[in-house]
């Protein structure tokens, strides 16, 4: 599918920021708040009633004595609170409820927006709602509308940086044009997101096809679509490439949207999708004499899902780095290979392959948990540079640039 026009926006919430709008309760109703046994009941203006355990409320007090206003870390000692703690009084105010507790007469204030968002009995706001704008999956037709920003915009303003990171969030990749053709400028671009992740390949790379490391990336061979570092317990989040020089032929870059391919696999081969979501695959990196990396746990599925939402969150696939499959039960061997062949059939379908040609001055960055990459074989001297970024650090930077501080505080 060709991507649609997209403009990034902050996350949406069903309630107001803390104390910023009138309450969502009827202050004139005496039944708005009441204590029933070990729970505090709060009746919303639409008639819904949320029930909170008293101990849960006290444990989540965000007053300066219980919650550090700068570090956003808990200060309250949960284990010194009486399990039988109970409110002496509960008062509905314009912005939230005030509670005086029977233990040490501690005073707590709970904004309606926070209570509404974190209501668990019943759940009012979906706690598993995906962050940010919906992801847009794609095939090779995206070539007509490639997500791209300029180096100047990214380096000169947080707005430009936010747009860049949001391209990655939505499409899984983005180009950056107008980058000075140097390792220094490329490294500064990578650091605009976060610190660079060090691995056994080093930090910021500057490499050619000289087998400087025992990995086929350091050769001139063709590479099929894959994700990097499947052998890490925590695979890298982002990967950046910049071609500095090439005096030969070939070396075209391949990108494949793993989420798009997974969707096709689920529709056409549901049994194979289930198999690749359940059966773990061992991986290793052992090309350098001083390196023997395997992940923990040892086996990880190719398709990894959030256990709460069941949504696909990570594609983890590199057939070249796959270790011996001696962990499979006999009855699973044929099913695994059938699923693997179905997956390869989708991954290599011509319609799903985005081929581009690297150019000096144009950087590619992509989500290594979503996009698979590869290349065609090449001749001549080809000098590349680039870097890895941790997944959590990328998401943190994206989140703080695309969500207000008030909204982020309500998440905690």
C-alpha positions in Angstrom: 0.0 0.0 0.0 1.2 3.5 -0.7 1.5 5.6 2.5 -1.1 8.2 3.2 -0.4 11.8 4.1 0.5 11.9 7.8 1.1 14.6 10.3 2.2 13.7 13.8 0.2 14.6 16.9 0.3 14.1 20.6 -1.3 11.0 22.2 -5.0 11.4 22.9 -6.5 10.9 26.3 -10.1 10.5 27.4 -9.6 12.9 30.4 -8.1 16.3 31.0 -4.7 17.1 32.4 -4.3 17.3 36.1 -6.6 20.1 37.3 -6.8 21.9 34.0 -10.6 21.5 33.4 -13.7 21.1 35.5 -14.3 17.8 37.2 -15.9 14.8 35.6 -18.1 14.2 38.6 -21.3 15.7 39.9 -20.1 17.7 43.0 -23.7 18.2 44.1 -24.4 14.5 44.4 -23.8 13.2 47.9 -23.1 9.7 46.4 -20.3 10.9 44.3 -17.8 9.4 46.8 -18.3 6.9 49.5 -16.3 4.3 51.4 -17.6 0.8 51.2 -15.6 -1.7 53.2 -11.9 -1.6 52.1 -12.8 0.4 48.9 -13.4 4.0 47.9 -16.2 4.4 45.3 -16.1 7.3 42.9 -19.2 8.0 40.7 -18.5 9.7 37.4 -20.9 12.1 35.8 -22.0 9.5 33.2 -23.1 7.1 36.0 -20.1 4.8 35.9 -18.6 4.0 39.3 -14.9 3.3 39.8 -13.9 1.2 42.9 -10.4 1.6 44.3 -8.9 -0.4 47.1 -8.0 1.9 50.0 -4.5 0.4 50.3 -4.0 0.8 46.5 -4.9 4.5 46.8 -2.6 5.1 49.7 0.2 3.2 48.0 -0.2 5.5 44.9 -0.2 8.8 46.7 1.7 11.4 44.6 2.2 14.1 47.3 5.8 15.4 47.6 6.3 13.3 50.7 5.4 10.1 48.8 6.6 10.8 45.3 9.6 12.8 44.2 8.5 15.6 42.0 11.7 15.7 40.0 12.8 12.1 39.7 9.3 10.8 39.4 10.2 7.9 41.8 8.2 6.6 44.6 9.3 7.6 48.1 6.5 6.0 50.1 7.5 2.8 52.0 4.8 0.4 50.9 5.8 -2.1 53.6 5.3 0.3 56.5 1.7 1.0 55.5 -1.0 -0.9 57.5 -2.8 -3.3 55.2 -6.0 -2.3 57.0 -5.5 1.4 56.2 -8.8 3.3 55.7 -9.9 6.9 54.9 -11.0 9.1 57.8 -12.6 11.4 55.2 -13.1 11.5 51.4 -13.9 14.9 49.8 -14.7 15.6 46.2 -13.2 18.8 45.0 -13.2 20.6 41.6 -10.0 18.8 40.5 -10.0 15.5 42.3 -10.7 13.7 45.6 -8.9 14.6 48.9 -8.4 11.8 51.4 -7.3 12.0 55.0 -6.1 8.6 56.1 -6.5 7.0 59.5 -2.8 6.3 59.6 -0.7 9.3 60.7 -3.5 11.6 59.3 -1.7 11.6 56.0 -3.4 13.8 53.3 -3.6 12.7 49.7 -5.0 14.3 46.5 -6.0 12.2 43.5 -6.8 14.2 40.3 -9.9 13.0 38.4 -7.9 12.7 35.2 -5.4 10.3 36.9 -8.2 8.3 38.6 -10.1 8.0 35.3 -7.1 6.9 33.4 -6.0 4.3 35.9 -9.4 3.0 37.0 -9.2 -0.7 37.1 -12.6 -1.7 38.4 -13.9 -1.1 35.9 -11.3 -0.2 33.2 -12.4 3.1 31.6 -9.4 4.1 29.6 -7.7 1.3 27.6 -4.4 0.8 29.3 -3.1 -1.0 26.2 -3.9 1.6 23.6 -1.0 1.8 21.2 1.1 4.9 21.6 1.1 7.7 19.1 -0.2 7.6 15.6 -1.2 4.3 13.9 1.6 2.5 12.2 1.3 2.4 8.4 2.5 -0.8 6.8 3.8 -0.7 3.2 5.1 -2.5 0.2 7.4 -1.4 -2.6 4.9 1.2 -3.8 6.1 3.4 -0.9 9.0 4.3 -3.2 6.9 7.0 -4.7 6.5 8.7 -1.2 9.5 7.9 0.9 9.5 9.4 4.4 12.4 11.9 4.4 13.6 14.9 6.4 16.6 17.2 6.0 19.7 17.1 8.1 19.3 20.8 8.8 15.8 20.4 10.2 16.8 17.5 12.4 19.9 19.2 13.8 18.4 22.7 14.1 15.2 22.1 16.0 13.4 19.6 18.2 10.4 19.9 15.8 12.6 18.5 13.0 13.9 15.8 15.3 10.3 14.9 16.3 9.2 14.6 12.7 12.2 12.3 11.9 11.5 10.0 14.9 7.8 9.9 14.1 8.6 8.8 10.5 10.4 5.9 12.1 7.5 5.2 14.5 4.9 5.3 11.7 6.7 3.7 8.7 9.6 1.9 10.4 12.2 3.9 8.5 13.2 7.4 7.3 15.8 9.0 5.1 17.8 12.1 6.0 18.9 14.2 3.1 21.6 16.8 2.9 24.0 15.1 5.4 27.6 16.2 5.0 29.6 13.3 3.6 31.7 12.6 6.7 31.8 10.3 9.7 31.7 13.3 12.0 28.4 14.6 10.7 26.8 11.1 10.6 27.9 10.4 14.1 26.4 13.7 15.3 23.2 12.8 13.5 23.0 9.5 15.3 23.7 11.2 18.7 20.8 13.6 18.0 18.6 10.7 19.1 20.6 9.2 21.9 24.0 7.7 22.8 25.3 5.1 20.4 25.0 1.5 21.4 28.4 -0.2 21.8 28.6 -3.8 20.6 31.4 -6.2 19.7 31.5 -4.3 16.4 32.4 -1.2 18.3 30.4 2.0 18.7 30.1 4.2 15.6 31.2 2.1 12.6 33.4 3.1 9.6 33.8 -0.1 7.6 34.5 -1.6 4.2 34.3 -5.2 2.8 37.6 -6.2 4.4 36.3 -8.9 6.8 37.3 -6.6 9.6 34.9 -8.7 11.7 33.8 -12.2 11.1 30.4 -11.3 9.6 29.1 -11.3 6.1 28.2 -7.6 6.4 32.0 -7.1 6.1 32.1 -8.8 2.7 30.9 -7.9 -0.8 28.3 -10.7 -0.8 24.6 -10.3 -1.3 22.6 -10.3 1.9 19.0 -11.5 2.1 16.4 -9.6 4.2 17.1 -9.9 7.9 17.1 -8.1 11.2 20.4 -7.5 13.0 21.5 -8.9 16.4 19.0 -11.8 16.7 21.7 -13.3 18.9 21.4 -10.5 21.5 19.0 -10.9 24.5 18.0 -7.3 23.6 18.3 -6.8 19.9 19.3 -3.3 18.8 16.4 -0.9 18.2 17.6 1.4 15.3 20.2 1.0 12.7 21.7 3.8 10.6 23.7 3.6 7.3 25.5 6.2 5.3 27.4 5.5 2.1 30.6 7.6 2.1 32.2 6.2 -1.1 31.6 3.5 -3.7 33.6 3.2 -6.9 32.0 0.0 -8.2 28.7 -1.6 -9.2 25.8 -3.1 -7.3 25.3 -2.7 -3.6 21.7 -1.7 -3.8 19.9 -1.6 -0.5 16.8 -3.7 0.3 14.1 -2.9 2.9 11.1 -5.0 3.8 8.3 -4.1 6.2 8.3 -7.1 8.5 4.9 -6.0 10.0 3.4 -5.9 6.5 4.8 -9.4 5.7 3.6 -10.7 9.1 0.1 -9.5 8.3 0.1 -11.3 4.9 1.5 -14.4 6.6 -1.3 -14.4 9.2 -4.0 -14.0 6.5 -2.6 -16.5 4.0 -0.9 -19.0 6.2 -2.4 -18.7 9.7 -0.9 -22.0 10.9 2.6 -20.9 9.9 2.0 -17.5 11.7 1.1 -19.4 14.9 4.1 -21.7 14.5 6.6 -18.8 14.1 5.0 -17.0 17.0 5.5 -20.0 19.3 8.5 -22.0 18.3 11.8 -20.3 19.4 14.9 -20.1 17.2 18.4 -20.2 18.5 21.0 -17.7 17.2 24.7 -16.9 17.6 27.5 -14.6 16.7 30.8 -16.4 16.8 32.8 -15.0 13.8 35.4 -13.2 15.9 37.9 -15.3 17.9 37.0 -13.3 21.1 33.2 -13.5 20.6 30.7 -16.2 21.3 27.3 -14.5 21.8 24.0 -16.3 22.4 20.8 -14.8 23.8 19.1 -15.6 27.0 16.6 -17.2 26.7 18.4 -19.3 24.1 15.4 -19.6 21.8 13.2 -16.7 20.6 10.3 -16.8 18.1 10.6 -15.0 14.8 7.4 -13.2 15.6 7.2 -11.7 19.1 4.0 -10.3 20.6 3.1 -8.2 23.6 1.7 -10.7 26.2 -1.0 -8.3 27.3 -2.3 -6.9 23.9 -1.2 -9.8 21.7 0.0 -7.2 19.2 3.1 -8.0 17.1 6.0 -5.9 18.5 9.1 -7.4 17.1 10.3 -9.4 14.1 13.5 -11.3 14.9 14.8 -13.0 11.8 18.2 -13.7 10.4 18.5 -17.1 8.8 22.3 -16.8 8.4 22.7 -16.4 12.2 20.4 -19.3 13.1 22.0 -22.0 15.3 21.3 -25.8 15.2 17.6 -26.6 15.7 18.2 -29.6 18.0 15.7 -28.3 20.6 12.7 -29.0 18.3 10.4 -31.9 19.2 10.2 -34.4 16.4 6.5 -33.6 15.7 7.5 -29.9 15.3 10.3 -30.2 12.7 8.1 -30.4 9.6 5.7 -27.7 10.9 8.6 -25.3 11.6 10.2 -25.8 8.2 6.8 -25.4 6.5 6.2 -22.1 8.4 9.8 -20.9 7.6 9.2 -21.6 3.9 5.9 -19.7 4.0 7.6 -16.8 5.7 10.4 -16.7 3.1 7.8 -16.9 0.4 6.2 -13.7 1.7 9.5 -11.9 2.5 10.9 -12.5 -1.0 7.8 -11.7 -2.9 8.7 -9.0 -5.4 5.8 -6.8 -4.4 7.2 -6.5 -0.9 10.8 -5.5 -1.7 11.8 -1.9 -1.6 15.1 -1.4 -3.4 16.9 1.8 -3.2 20.4 3.0 -4.1 22.6 4.5 -1.3 23.9 7.9 -2.2 26.6 9.9 -0.3 24.8 12.6 1.7 21.6 10.6 2.2 21.3 8.6 5.4 18.9 5.7 6.0 17.7 4.8 9.5 15.2 2.1 10.3 13.5 0.2 13.1 15.4 -3.1 13.5 12.4 -4.6 15.4 10.2 -4.1 12.4 12.1 -3.6 9.1 14.3 -6.3 7.5 17.2 -5.1 5.4 19.6 -6.6 2.9 21.7 -5.7 -0.1 22.8 -6.9 -3.5 26.3 -8.0 -4.1 28.8 -5.3 -5.3 32.2 -4.7 -6.8 34.8 -2.1 -6.0 35.6 -0.3 -2.8 32.5 0.6 -0.8 32.9 2.5 2.4 30.0 2.8 4.9 29.5 4.2 8.3 26.7 4.0 10.8 25.5 3.1 14.3 23.1 1.2 16.5 20.6 2.8 18.9 19.0 1.0 21.8 15.2 0.5 21.4 14.3 2.0 24.8 16.4 5.1 24.3 14.9 5.7 20.9 11.3 5.3 22.2 12.1 7.6 25.2 13.3 10.3 22.8 10.3 9.9 20.5 7.9 9.9 23.5 9.3 13.1 25.1 9.2 14.9 21.8 5.7 13.9 20.8 3.8 13.9 24.1 3.4 16.7 26.7 5.0 16.5 30.1 1.6 16.5 31.7 0.4 13.5 29.7 3.6 11.6 30.4 3.1 12.2 34.1 -0.4 10.8 34.0 1.1 7.6 32.5 3.1 6.8 35.6 
